[in-house]
Amino acid sequence: MVRDLAKRGISSLKPYIPGKPIEEVKRELGLKEVIKLASNENPLGPSPLAVQALREAISQVHLYPEDGGPQLRKAVARRLGVSPQEVILGNGSVEIIQAINIAFLNPGEKVVISDPSFALYRITTQAAGGEEVLIPLKDWRHDLEAMAKAVDGQTKLLFIDNPINPVGTMVTRRELEPFIERVPENLIVILDEAYYEYQEREDYPDSLKWVRQGLNVVVLRTFSKIYGLAGLRLGYGIAKKEIVEFLNQVRLPFNVNLLALKAAMACLENEEHCLRTRKLNRKEKRFLYEQLDQMGVEYVPSETNFIMIELGQDTRTFFQEFLKQGVIVRPLGGYGLPTKIRLTVGKRQENEAFIRSLKRIIRKRS
Ligand SMILES: Cc1ncc(COP(=O)(O)O)c(C=O)c1O
């Protein structure tokens, strides 16, 4: 049986469940209009400059891209005040999460992960034969004290998504600093800042400082969220040179495609698009909070472009009812939160459509 051939741990692995695609819902339910608020994508789309760069690059796709994306690495490094040797690009930041596991984790070594947090930490750990050590959140935030306590001589990796997906809360500079400074030499801490550009708090940690200080820290960021390039797949990691060198050892050639590289270069020159997106997100998040408050629906205030919402009942059926009304949300049963959904903050029309659907569903159920 093929099952017997699979590597140990792989057959029991629960694969990642992505947000349901718009086209699939249209096809399955025969709907013309469907809105997706399930994958934390940018409701404004990519920046016009990125679209222009893609148009120009399209005739070059018969050529392999420059391996490793040296130009983009240089541009990112200049912006962040690090050297290009301290930057690695990935086919989405998920690829770098996987590369960290492949390059650094021996089977049986431990990985400390908050529960819940971004699903890929567990999946890649299990795939690499690592042993996950799950630490429950405390008041919906990372329990840094418990995470630090869980680290022992067998622990190799520790993941912190800041803010946490699917919750949206963050740890502050003051909370994280003493934690990072105590990190032993045999441990690598991954600070996943996929929503970095959305958070607007002054007490957000300056994580790159720890990279510059030469600590075993990998900071992850992505072009999928505020930059609106999720479909092109491009994320990046920043870490000291020695760590990046090992990640490069396991990186596949040409892992980032030519179009993604060109579009990302253009994005970096378009701060305006980020500002517009952040402004929209701030305004629309407030709108959603107000609407949910009026309805007496609970949620966790978020530092990101998504909100975790409590619906009080198993959300699998809610999910189907939302779908029928052309609204795709993310049920969180897979994260061990069966009564919650995660909603991406969209444009006003989309948010209104969600609220209308929610009201209708609640009315029908009461
Ligand atoms: C915390 C976190 N990290 C990483 C990612 C993956 O991003 P990418 O599209 O760069 O692979 C996501 C995507 O949802 C995320 O929420």
The ligand as a Tripos MOL2 file, in Angstrom:
@<TRIPOS>MOLECULE
LIG
   16    16     1     0     0
SMALL
NO_CHARGES

@<TRIPOS>ATOM
      1 C1          1.0100   34.6310    9.6580 C.3       1 LIG1
      2 C2          1.1660   34.2850    8.2130 C.ar      1 LIG1
      3 N1          2.3550   33.9370    7.7580 N.ar      1 LIG1
      4 C3          2.5460   33.5960    6.4760 C.ar      1 LIG1
      5 C4          1.5120   33.6140    5.5820 C.ar      1 LIG1
      6 C5          1.7550   33.1560    4.1700 C.3       1 LIG1
      7 O1          1.9630   34.1840    3.3140 O.3       1 LIG1
      8 P1          2.5330   33.9390    1.8630 P.3       1 LIG1
      9 O2          1.4370   34.2470    0.9410 O.co2     1 LIG1
     10 O3          3.6760   34.9190    1.7840 O.co2     1 LIG1
     11 O4          3.0300   32.5450    1.7460 O.co2     1 LIG1
     12 C6          0.2430   33.9550    6.0020 C.ar      1 LIG1
     13 C7         -0.8840   33.9170    5.0590 C.2       1 LIG1
     14 O5         -2.0290   33.9360    5.3590 O.2       1 LIG1
     15 C8          0.0640   34.3020    7.3560 C.ar      1 LIG1
     16 O6         -1.1380   34.6330    7.8190 O.3       1 LIG1
@<TRIPOS>BOND
     1     1     2 1
     2     2     3 ar
     3     2    15 ar
     4     3     4 ar
     5     4     5 ar
     6     5     6 1
     7     5    12 ar
     8     6     7 1
     9     7     8 1
    10     8     9 2
    11     8    10 1
    12     8    11 1
    13    12    13 1
    14    12    15 ar
    15    13    14 2
    16    15    16 1
@<TRIPOS>SUBSTRUCTURE
     1 LIG1         1 GROUP 0 **** ****
